[in-house]
Amino acid sequence: MITLSVDDQPEITGLMKKMLDRIDPRGRHMTAANMDEAFTLLSDEVQVIFLDIEMKGLKGIEAADLLMKKSPLTPLT
């Protein structure tokens, strides 16, 4: 599975990556500190996106709308 975790707290994205690597060691689990980084990493290959709701700048809910337009088949959690 290919995942993308977005959070402005590096300890959270680090923990997400560590857990996902353990659950799915053959997967590719990417992290982003903000939505600019997330949009750079986003591709049609990403299967699940984990979003922080409260981030500096673009909030998770606002970002979800943009992500759904850019990648409508990717589930957001």
N, C-alpha and C positions, 0 to 999 in steps of 0.2 A: 504494500500500500504506500502511496505517496501522500504525505500530510504536510500542512503548513500551519504552524502555531504563531500567532501574532500577539505580542504583549510588550508593553514598554518597560517591564521589569525583567531584567536578564535572568534573575533567579527563577522566575516562573517559566520562561521559555526553556531554560536549561533543564528544569525538572520535567517539563512536558517531553522534551527530546529524550531524556534518559528513560522515562517510563515507556514511551513509544518504541524506542530501540529495544527495550527488554521484551515488550509484548510482541513486537513484529521486527525481529532482528534482520530480516531480509528486506525490509521496507526502506524507504528514503524519507527521512523526517527533517524538514527544514524549519528554521525559525526566522522571525523578523521582529525587529524592535519597534517598527512603526509601519504605517500603511504604505509609505513610499517604498520601503524595502519589500513589503508584501507584494505590491504590484509588480516589482521587478522580478520576483521569484515565481509569480503566478503563471501557470501554463495549463493547457488542457489536460496534462498528465496528473495534476493535483487532484486527489480524490476526496480529501476532507480538509476543511479549514477550521481551526480553533481560534476564536477571536476574543480578546479582552473587551469588555463593554466600556470600561472607563480608561481611556488613554488620552495622553496629551495630543492636541491637534484633532485629527479626525477620530471621532468616537466609534466604537465597535458597531453600533446600530447603524450609523450613517455609512460606515464602511461596508456593512453587509449588503446594503442596497446597491452600492457601486460594484461590489464583487459579483453579485447575482447578475448584474447586467453584463459584466465582462466574461464571466464563466458560469452561465446559467445551470449547468448540469452538476456543478460541484456542491456537495452538501456543506452547509455551514453549521457549526455547533457552538 
